[in-house]
Amino acid sequence: SPTGDHVLTASADETAILWNASTGEVLQRFTGHSDTLTSAVFSPTGDHVLTTAWDGTAKLWNASSGEVLNTFEGSGRAAVFLPKAWAAS
């Protein structure tokens, strides 16, 4: 995470997991993909998580609640958040 307090993993079991970096406690599971995850990243603020999977989707999640905020169909296999300056105006 941006603060170093959390670790995010992507797995072949179709989930991403948010961990407490100090204790190893599972804080949140992100489930909803239908194939192996290929990447998982934090937003720059740590409020969101973006995951991609072999199912051809990317999902944007609320990092705290685990709620899916948006699903992007036909996406690539890697996730990245671009600086706000790159956003279309």
N, C-alpha and C positions, 0 to 999 in steps of 0.2 A: 504494500500500500504506500501511498505517498508519505505517510508518517512513519512507516517501518513497523507499525504495530500488528499488521496482518499479512498473511501469505495467501495467495490465490492459486489453486491448482486446477488443471483441466485433465479429464480422465477418459479412458476408453469405455467407462461404464455410463457414458452420456451425461455426466454431471460435472459441474465445477464446485469446488468447496472453498469456503472462506475460513481460514484458521487463525487463531490467536498465535502470533509469532513467539510469544514467551512461553505459553503453557501447552500449545499443541491442541487446545480445545477447538472442536468444530463449532463455528459461530453461525454458519449459513450454508445450505445446500441449494444450488441452482439446478433445477431439473426442468426438462421440457424439450430438449433436443431428442432426435430419434436416431442418432448415430454418434460415433466417437467424436469427442471434442478435439479440435485441432489447436485452439488457443483460448486464452482468457486473460484479460487485462483490466486494470483499474482505470477509471477516468482520472484526469489530473487532480481533481478534488477528492477522490476516493468515494464519492457519493454513488457512483454507478460502476457497473461491471459490464464488459462487452465480451461475449463468447462467440466462437465460430465452431462449426462442426462439419463432418463429412456429409451431413444431410442437406448441405447447400444453404444453410441459414446462418444468420448472425442474430443474436438476441441481446438487447439492451435491458439490463436489470437494475432495480433499486438494490444497492448493496446491503442495506439494512434489513429490508423486509423480504428480499428474494423475489419480489413481484416482477414479472416480465412487463416492461414498459413498451417495447416495440420488437417486432420480428422482421428482419430484412431477408427476403427470399432471393435466391440466386447469388449469394455472396461468395466471396473468396474463402480461403482457408486460414487467413491470418487476421488478427484484430489489432487495430491501432486507433488511438484517439489523436486527432490532429489539433494543434493549437487553434484557438478561436480565430486568430488572424487569417487562417486558411479557409474559414467558413464562407460560403457564398453569401453575398449581401443582397 
